[in-house]
């Protein structure tokens, strides 16, 4: 499973069963065909942390930074688990490790910020993923946004969301949040996370 340091945010994916087309039309019925020269599958591995990690290293994911604020100051972390959940009401979700440095604030926050990073923000993504980093110190640019949520500068898009639920999921928590404000007008191409590295989107 591909995950980021410190906050250990795991990837979230919707599994879609896509089987090869093994059927041929004939006599108004579908019949299985054989000998199509398909590659032979390797012996399957039993479920393990390493198996899931290895599979999801092959899954390219967009990169977001989640932020929140409490009385002691702002917190934030890099996430690759951001998922659109519902259009009506507008809901999204993200995962965070229950042992993450940001979790104590996220666990109590009424509102969170969600930021979509551009390919020019690899260093910002690395800063918010690095344990012990001063994530909101220079050169990070940010301001206090709606509901007092920290909003990062120069991102492709940002949202401020009201937390609707926190769902236990193994050693993580899935946070469901409803969108209340946002700005999708940033310029640039998205940043991706793949094979343990941050990458730009290629045509």
Secondary structure, 3 states (H helix, E strand, C coil): CCECCCCCCECCCCCCCCCCCCEEEECCEEEECCCCCCCCCCCCCCCCHHHHHHHHCCCCEECEEEEEEECCEEEEEEECCCEEEECCCCEEEEEEECCCCCHHHHCCCCEEEEEECEHHHHHHHHHHHCCCCCCCCCCCCEEECHHHCEEECCCCEEEEEEEEEEEEECCEEEEEEEEEEEECCCCCCEEEEECCEEEECCC
